[in-house]
């Protein structure tokens, strides 16, 4: 139940225009300093995880592992996603709380 609430809230953030998903778009926002939180799929490739975690650390952006690629994609109404970036502080804070409860 808690898990579904986290994914529903992620979908809400998507509809509010505060989410970017996919490798290229996410990386661009991180480099511009617009990312507030990075969600990484637990089943993303090691190379992808290493790349985004090191970029997040370098840019001092919080990151968490949040579910699997399929779950993230479904929450966003898209195909499976390895990386999702949240650009709003409020959404980022709440998503971090929700996913930490899992």
Secondary structure as GFF3:
##gff-version 3
##sequence-region A 1 102
A	DSSP	alpha_helix	2	15	.	.	.	ID=ss1
A	DSSP	beta_strand	19	21	.	.	.	ID=ss2
A	DSSP	alpha_helix	23	32	.	.	.	ID=ss3
A	DSSP	beta_strand	37	40	.	.	.	ID=ss4
A	DSSP	alpha_helix	46	58	.	.	.	ID=ss5
A	DSSP	beta_strand	62	65	.	.	.	ID=ss6
A	DSSP	alpha_helix	69	76	.	.	.	ID=ss7
A	DSSP	beta_strand	83	86	.	.	.	ID=ss8
A	DSSP	alpha_helix	89	100	.	.	.	ID=ss9
###
